[in-house]
Amino acid sequence: MDQSNNSEEESPGPSEDDMLPSLPSGISNAEAIELLWQVRAKKRQSSPSLPDTVTRLTTPDGSLVYLVGTAHFSDSSKRDVATTIRAVQPDVVVVELCQYRVSMLKMDEKTLLKEAKDINLEKVQQAIRQNGVMSGLMQILLLKVSAHITEQLGMAPGGEFREAFREAGRVPFCKFHLGDRPIPVTFKRAIAALSLWQKARLAWGLCFLSDPISKEDVEKCKQKDLLEQTMSEMIGEFPALHRTIVAERDIYLTHTLRQAARCVEAPSHAQKVPAVVVGVVGMGHVPGIERNWDKQLNIQEIMRCVRAIRVQ
């Protein structure tokens, strides 16, 4: 693969119909809001033809959630995200990121590689001070894994999230939500699920992350969570690891999507109307979100940072 070009490929830009309209001069704020609301309503397709990667979910009050299952290293996923947002003109876009990873929205291959190459003792010590020894090392691991794959494939992860951020900015009144559980909580719960030997293997694996990426490895990254895939290869398959990294985050993502799908207020009559939401998550999380969609969820339980997690 030619890696001389490190610029991230974007999906085709929006047409003139997809751009925000120019507002007439001299109109009031209320008139401008009403006009933009009408423009969005006109663009919103009631029965859109969407990619196969999109799952449609509904809430009891009639709100719609279009869940786009993505691969973190895929140009086609970016196109799926753009197509979906342009077709349904959502009230809210929710992405599988948390506040600790929001920098990914502005990160390209060059920046990611620079950050990874600049990993030094000071950065490691800072990560450890902020998150503890093992969680800090996991933070460094995730950065090294992302940088390694980027260098091998010439493509940075998270392109679908950056695409969602750009497209949401082109939809009137569209809000952009970070829907994932804070990654320090996930790190600490994942570490608590490991034995001392597994923790040692994980730390050892941090020092030897240099193998080339094959096409088969890329397919694995498309089907599984990146952190789970990496840790499983270093310490072996472990049920509690899947539970803390994937299953619990399925629950959290379900919760944030349902929160985003609450009815919104129409400006014309100030009444609540069903919302339209686009969720952008790794395709490995889609089945779990579907399973949890109509269940009563215990978010407090999966937000606790515990010293040990008992393996069932």
C-alpha positions as CSV (number, residue, x, y, z in Angstrom):
1,M,0.0,0.0,0.0
2,D,1.3,3.4,-0.9
3,Q,1.6,5.3,2.4
4,S,3.2,8.5,1.0
5,N,-0.2,10.2,1.2
6,N,-1.3,10.6,4.8
7,S,-4.4,12.7,4.2
8,E,-7.6,11.1,5.3
9,E,-10.0,10.3,2.4
10,E,-13.4,11.9,2.9
11,S,-16.7,10.9,1.5
12,P,-18.0,13.0,-1.4
13,G,-18.9,16.5,-0.2
14,P,-22.5,17.6,0.2
15,S,-24.5,18.8,-2.8
16,E,-26.1,22.2,-2.9
17,D,-29.3,20.7,-1.6
18,D,-27.5,19.4,1.5
19,M,-26.1,22.8,2.4
20,L,-27.7,25.2,4.8
21,P,-29.8,27.8,3.0
22,S,-28.9,31.5,3.0
23,L,-31.5,33.4,5.1
24,P,-33.3,36.4,3.7
25,S,-32.1,39.7,5.2
26,G,-34.3,41.5,7.7
27,I,-36.2,38.5,9.1
28,S,-36.5,38.1,12.9
29,N,-34.9,35.3,14.9
30,A,-38.2,33.6,15.3
31,E,-38.8,33.7,11.5
32,A,-35.3,32.4,10.9
33,I,-35.8,29.5,13.3
34,E,-39.2,28.6,11.7
35,L,-37.7,28.8,8.2
36,L,-34.8,26.5,9.0
37,W,-37.2,24.0,10.8
38,Q,-39.3,23.9,7.6
39,V,-36.2,23.4,5.4
40,R,-35.0,20.5,7.5
41,A,-38.5,18.9,7.5
42,K,-38.6,19.2,3.7
43,K,-35.2,17.5,3.4
44,R,-36.0,14.7,5.9
45,Q,-37.0,11.5,4.1
46,S,-39.8,9.6,5.8
47,S,-38.8,6.2,4.2
48,P,-35.2,6.6,3.3
49,S,-33.2,4.0,1.4
50,L,-30.2,3.4,3.7
51,P,-27.1,1.2,3.7
52,D,-27.3,-2.4,5.0
53,T,-25.2,-1.3,8.0
54,V,-28.1,0.8,9.4
55,T,-30.5,-0.7,12.0
56,R,-33.8,1.1,12.7
57,L,-35.0,1.3,16.3
58,T,-38.1,2.9,17.8
59,T,-39.2,4.2,21.2
60,P,-42.6,4.0,22.8
61,D,-43.3,7.7,22.0
62,G,-42.5,7.3,18.3
63,S,-39.0,8.6,18.1
64,L,-36.7,6.9,15.6
65,V,-33.0,5.9,16.0
66,Y,-31.0,5.0,13.0
67,L,-28.0,3.0,14.3
68,V,-25.1,2.9,11.8
69,G,-22.7,0.0,12.5
70,T,-19.2,1.0,11.4
71,A,-15.7,-0.3,11.0
72,H,-13.1,2.0,12.6
73,F,-10.8,1.6,9.6
74,S,-13.2,1.9,6.7
75,D,-13.9,4.5,4.1
76,S,-17.2,2.8,3.3
77,S,-18.3,3.4,6.9
78,K,-17.7,7.1,6.5
79,R,-19.9,7.1,3.4
80,D,-22.6,5.2,5.2
81,V,-22.6,7.8,8.0
82,A,-22.8,10.7,5.6
83,T,-25.6,9.1,3.6
84,T,-27.7,8.4,6.7
85,I,-27.4,11.8,8.2
86,R,-28.2,13.6,4.9
87,A,-31.2,11.4,4.4
88,V,-32.9,11.6,7.8
89,Q,-31.8,15.1,8.9
90,P,-31.6,14.1,12.6
91,D,-32.3,16.1,15.8
92,V,-29.3,14.4,17.5
93,V,-26.2,12.5,16.4
94,V,-24.7,10.2,19.0
95,V,-21.2,8.7,18.5
96,E,-19.2,6.0,20.3
97,L,-16.8,8.5,22.0
98,C,-16.4,9.9,25.5
99,Q,-15.0,13.3,26.6
100,Y,-11.6,11.7,27.1
101,R,-11.4,10.8,23.4
102,V,-13.1,13.8,21.9
103,S,-9.7,14.9,20.4
104,M,-10.3,12.1,17.8
105,L,-12.7,14.4,16.1
106,K,-9.8,16.6,15.0
107,M,-7.1,13.9,14.7
108,D,-5.7,12.8,11.3
109,E,-3.0,10.2,10.5
110,K,-0.1,12.7,10.8
111,T,-1.3,13.9,14.3
112,L,-1.9,10.4,15.5
113,L,1.5,9.1,14.4
114,K,3.2,12.2,16.0
115,E,1.4,11.6,19.3
116,A,2.4,7.9,19.3
117,K,6.1,8.7,18.4
118,D,6.2,11.3,21.2
119,I,5.4,8.8,23.9
120,N,8.1,9.3,26.5
121,L,8.6,8.7,30.2
122,E,6.9,11.9,31.1
123,K,3.7,11.0,29.2
124,V,3.7,7.5,30.8
125,Q,4.1,8.9,34.3
126,Q,1.4,11.5,33.7
127,A,-1.0,8.7,32.5
128,I,-0.2,6.6,35.5
129,R,-0.7,9.6,37.9
130,Q,-4.1,10.3,36.4
131,N,-5.4,6.7,36.0
132,G,-3.3,4.4,38.1
133,V,-0.5,2.1,36.9
134,M,-2.4,-0.4,34.8
135,S,-5.1,1.9,33.5
136,G,-2.4,4.4,32.6
137,L,-0.5,1.7,30.7
138,M,-3.7,0.7,28.9
139,Q,-4.2,4.3,27.8
140,I,-0.7,4.2,26.3
141,L,-1.5,0.8,24.8
142,L,-4.6,2.1,23.0
143,L,-2.6,5.0,21.5
144,K,0.2,2.7,20.4
145,V,-2.2,0.2,18.8
146,S,-4.0,3.0,16.9
147,A,-0.7,4.5,15.7
148,H,0.6,1.1,14.6
149,I,-2.5,0.3,12.6
150,T,-2.5,3.8,11.1
151,E,1.1,3.4,10.0
152,Q,0.4,0.0,8.5
153,L,-2.8,1.0,6.7
154,G,-2.3,4.7,6.0
155,M,-5.6,5.4,7.7
156,A,-6.5,6.7,11.2
157,P,-9.3,5.2,13.2
158,G,-12.4,7.2,13.9
159,G,-13.0,8.6,10.5
160,E,-16.7,7.7,10.8
161,F,-16.9,9.9,13.9
162,R,-15.2,12.8,12.2
163,E,-17.6,12.4,9.3
164,A,-20.6,12.4,11.7
165,F,-19.3,15.6,13.3
166,R,-19.0,17.3,9.9
167,E,-22.4,16.2,8.7
168,A,-24.2,17.1,12.0
169,G,-22.9,20.6,11.6
170,R,-24.8,20.9,8.3
171,V,-28.2,20.0,9.7
172,P,-30.2,22.8,11.3
173,F,-30.7,22.4,15.1
174,C,-28.8,19.0,15.1
175,K,-27.1,18.3,18.5
176,F,-23.9,16.2,18.7
177,H,-23.6,13.9,21.7
178,L,-20.7,11.8,23.0
179,G,-22.4,8.5,23.9
180,D,-19.7,6.2,25.3
181,R,-18.8,5.4,28.9
182,P,-15.8,7.4,30.1
183,I,-12.8,5.4,29.1
184,P,-11.1,5.6,32.6
185,V,-14.0,3.7,34.0
186,T,-13.8,1.1,31.3
187,F,-10.0,0.8,31.9
188,K,-10.3,0.3,35.6
189,R,-13.2,-2.2,35.4
190,A,-11.3,-4.2,32.7
191,I,-8.1,-4.2,34.8
192,A,-10.0,-5.4,37.9
193,A,-11.3,-8.3,35.8
194,L,-7.7,-9.6,35.2
195,S,-5.6,-11.9,37.3
196,L,-2.1,-10.8,38.3
197,W,-0.6,-13.1,35.6
198,Q,-2.8,-11.6,33.0
199,K,-1.9,-8.1,34.0
200,A,1.8,-9.0,33.7
201,R,1.2,-10.4,30.2
202,L,-0.6,-7.3,29.2
203,A,2.2,-5.0,30.4
204,W,4.7,-7.2,28.6
205,G,2.7,-7.0,25.4
206,L,3.0,-3.2,25.5
207,C,6.7,-3.5,24.8
208,F,6.4,-5.7,21.7
209,L,3.8,-4.1,19.5
210,S,5.4,-4.1,16.1
211,D,4.0,-7.0,14.1
212,P,2.7,-6.1,10.6
213,I,-1.0,-5.8,10.0
214,S,-2.5,-8.4,7.6
215,K,-5.8,-8.2,5.7
216,E,-7.2,-10.8,8.2
217,D,-6.2,-8.5,11.1
218,V,-8.1,-5.7,9.4
219,E,-11.2,-7.8,9.2
220,K,-10.9,-8.6,12.9
221,C,-10.8,-4.9,13.7
222,K,-14.0,-4.5,11.7
223,Q,-15.9,-7.2,13.7
224,K,-14.6,-6.6,17.3
225,D,-13.9,-3.7,19.6
226,L,-10.3,-2.6,19.0
227,L,-9.4,-2.6,22.7
228,E,-10.9,-6.0,23.3
229,Q,-9.2,-7.5,20.2
230,T,-5.8,-6.2,21.3
231,M,-6.0,-7.3,24.9
232,S,-7.4,-10.7,23.9
233,E,-4.4,-11.3,21.6
234,M,-2.0,-10.4,24.5
235,I,-3.6,-12.3,27.4
236,G,-5.9,-14.8,25.7
237,E,-9.7,-14.9,25.6
238,F,-11.3,-14.0,28.9
239,P,-15.1,-13.8,29.5
240,A,-14.9,-11.0,32.0
241,L,-12.9,-8.9,29.6
242,H,-15.6,-9.0,27.0
243,R,-18.2,-8.2,29.7
244,T,-16.4,-5.0,30.9
245,I,-15.1,-3.8,27.5
246,V,-18.0,-4.7,25.2
247,A,-21.2,-5.8,27.0
248,E,-21.2,-3.1,29.6
249,R,-20.6,-0.4,27.0
250,D,-23.5,-1.9,25.0
251,I,-25.6,-1.1,28.0
252,Y,-24.2,2.4,28.3
253,L,-24.6,3.2,24.6
254,T,-28.2,2.0,24.7
255,H,-28.9,4.3,27.6
256,T,-27.4,7.4,25.9
257,L,-29.2,6.6,22.7
258,R,-32.5,6.3,24.5
259,Q,-31.8,9.6,26.3
260,A,-31.1,11.3,23.0
261,A,-34.3,9.9,21.5
262,R,-36.5,11.9,23.9
263,C,-39.1,14.1,22.2
264,V,-38.0,17.5,21.0
265,E,-39.9,20.8,21.0
266,A,-41.2,22.1,17.7
267,P,-40.7,25.9,17.4
268,S,-43.9,26.6,15.6
269,H,-46.3,25.4,18.3
270,A,-43.9,24.7,21.2
271,Q,-45.2,21.1,21.5
272,K,-43.2,18.0,21.9
273,V,-42.7,15.8,18.8
274,P,-40.9,12.5,18.3
275,A,-37.1,12.8,17.7
276,V,-34.9,11.5,15.0
277,V,-31.5,10.2,16.1
278,V,-28.5,8.8,14.3
279,G,-26.2,6.6,16.3
280,V,-22.7,5.9,15.1
281,V,-21.1,2.9,16.8
282,G,-18.7,0.1,16.0
283,M,-20.6,-2.8,14.4
284,G,-19.6,-5.1,17.2
285,H,-21.8,-3.1,19.5
286,V,-25.0,-3.2,17.4
287,P,-26.3,-6.7,18.5
288,G,-25.9,-5.8,22.1
289,I,-27.7,-2.4,21.7
290,E,-30.6,-4.2,19.9
291,R,-30.8,-6.8,22.8
292,N,-30.8,-4.1,25.4
293,W,-33.1,-1.7,23.7
294,D,-36.4,-2.6,25.5
295,K,-34.8,-3.7,28.8
296,Q,-34.6,-1.9,32.1
297,L,-30.9,-0.9,32.5
298,N,-28.8,-0.4,35.6
299,I,-26.3,2.3,34.7
300,Q,-25.1,2.9,38.2
301,E,-23.7,-0.7,38.4
302,I,-21.5,-0.4,35.3
303,M,-20.2,3.0,36.4
304,R,-18.7,1.8,39.6
305,C,-14.9,1.6,39.7
306,V,-14.3,-1.5,41.8
307,R,-11.1,-3.2,43.0
308,A,-12.2,-6.6,41.8
309,I,-14.8,-8.0,39.5
310,R,-15.9,-11.5,40.4
311,V,-15.9,-13.8,37.3
312,Q,-19.2,-15.5,37.0
